[in-house]
Amino acid sequence: MARFYVYTFNQQNQTNETNADLHSLHRAIYSTGLTLTPFYLFVNIFFLTGLLMQHSRDSSTHIMFFLSLCFADMIPAVICIPFTSIAHEKFPSDRGLCYLWLASTSTYALAAFYSLLLMTIDRYMSVLFPLLYRKWVNVGREHVVIVCVWIYIFILACLPLLLTPSKPVQPDSHCDYYFATPKGFLKFAVFVPLSFSVFMSMVMNLHLFCKYKKITVVDVFEINTSPWAAEHTLCYLEHYASTATTQVLILVYLLLWTPFVISSIYIYRNNLPLIKIATLMDTSKTIGFLSSFLKVPIFLYYNVYYRCVFKIMLTTNPSHWRDQFQFLPYKWKRRRAINIANKEDFDF
């Protein structure tokens, strides 16, 4: 009997030590997220400002989808990270804050991947169906598509929460989908639409990669025959080059959000203590949120024109940005198309 009590006491001590370690890790994760929030906001606001200022002068259609992705990436910095870092202790006692946090997390995940899906569809059509693309796609129609998609995302994000019957909050409850919403709503309102967007993006990008792995510009348009051919060759080259940006962005988002998906499935199928659930979910979400830091470098690496834009923003006074943008060369685009056709310059 004495051995039993000693064994039980040792087990309780080990459990308490484990919980204390998890609590310390949990606090460290929250502190890290709170520390990264100002940098998170700066990167997204900087990127958003450059795109908006140039979009007012050069209304490229695919830029609208980058703006949508940028707004989606602002959600964690404005809502998700501050709430999980500062007010997480109040979530069990405040159902409204809990639901707002859950809805914002779903909105971010869905908006980010659906923006990538829209970018993929736009590049897919522009490369494979260039004539139909120029006929049917314009900035106004893209505005309508983006608004409709965001409305759809808000409905999906809020539906599980609005349809959940009101129930008393337990003192030891944790603000999470696995406790706040029925599993059926979670499955069909979040996981299925998210999986669909990721799957479609991967299929279309894989098709583009396989079909145009060894592309030759001369096979598409004879660049020296007429100005019309040169202009269309340039358009084709820009559209094809920008698919690389979309492909790399999707790959980065998938890799960094894989821990969150694995953690969600693991928690969904196992009955874990609340502190372990909180630590797993918050750690994986913090890793996933890092994907927004990589958006600007990837975009600049594959788009030399916006490399010039952001270089001006970093090296000049903000009051002089508009004046400096007016001197950006637009004629270099046709010259670069000719260079690319001659395989002299592939830096797009």
Buried (B, 14 or more C-beta within 10 A) or exposed (E): EEEEEEEEEEEEEEEEEEBEEBEEBBEEBBEBBBEBBEEBBEBBEBBBBBBEBBBEEEEBBBBBBBBBBBBBBBBBBBBBBBBBBEBBEEBBEBBEBBBBBBBBBBBBBBBBBBBBBBBBBBBBBBBBEBEEBBEEBEEEEBEEBBEEBBEEBBEBBBBBBEEBEEEEBEEEBBBBBBBBBEEEBBEEBBBEBBEEBBEBBBEBBEEBEEEBEEEEBEEBBEBEEEEEBBBBBBBBBBBBBBBBBBBBBBEBBBEBBEBBBEBBEEBEEEEBEBBBBBBBBBBBBBBBBEBBBBBBEBBBEBBBBBBBBBEBBEEEEEEEBEEBBEEBEEEEBBEBBBBBBEEEBEEB
